[in-house]
Amino acid sequence: MAKQQIRQIVLDTETTGLSTADDHRIIEIGCVELINRRLTGETFHQYINPERESDAGALEVHGITNESLLDKPKFAEIADDFMRFIDGAELVIHNAPFDLGFLNHELAKLKIKQRVQDVSTVLDTLKLARDKHPGQKNNLDALCRRYDVDNSNRELHGALLDSEILADVYLAMTGGQVSLLLASEDVDNTQKSKDNVMTNKTKNRGSLRVIKASSDELSAHEANLQQLNEASNGQCVWLRKE
């Protein structure tokens, strides 16, 4: 009997702003495909003309200029291809409500009744990270440091690059090994790691051998204390009586 294949799509978007309530739009979609937890090389990547300008704050994050998007297709032109690509897969998204909100906003503007969740299941890696690492930073850069994933090319956000990085983080987070000392985002946690190492060493240590001083050694020790006492005019603390 053939083994069932598990298809996952790691997805990210870039947008003109933070809120669909202000009719902000998607300007880039990036997806990479995993089959049975292995990258296949199949991707979906598209820049999109949002038919509006990006906010200054969003532009600082992704660096995708308004002018560069003028000749790109509108979402209506790529919607069918995108929905076919994700159909039946599990979507792996960091902070899924954000991306899903924008994707479903675009579909609703086209009067398409289907939502993304109607054709795909969703796994939110931000929620997964928060469950695994409560109280710590769990943005993508922090997770890259924690799981030794190279993000040196990530000077600006980009949907395809971020989806590729997230794929590596997701695979490490769900099946890899974390380095013992996390990036210095939490001094207390680093100290706890050191304390745990010391505790484990103590647990693995055998019983200590006790060696008692001989009578000659005790006599020599007493003589040394007397000499110290004389030299200090009776101030030798080891000879003081309680």
Buried (B, 14 or more C-beta within 10 A) or exposed (E): EEEEEEBBBBBBBBBBBBEBEEEBBBBBBBBBBBEEEEBEEEBBBBBBBBEBBBBEEBBEBBBBEBEEBEEBBBBEEBBEEBBEBBEEBBBBBBBBEBBBBBBBBBBEBEEBEEEBEEBBEBBBBBBBBEEBBEEBBBEBEBBBBBBBBEBEEBEBBBBBBBBBBBBBBBBBBEEEEEEEEBBEEBEEBBEEBEEEEEEEEEEEEEEEEEEEEEEEEEEEEEEEBEEBBEEEEEEBEEEEEE
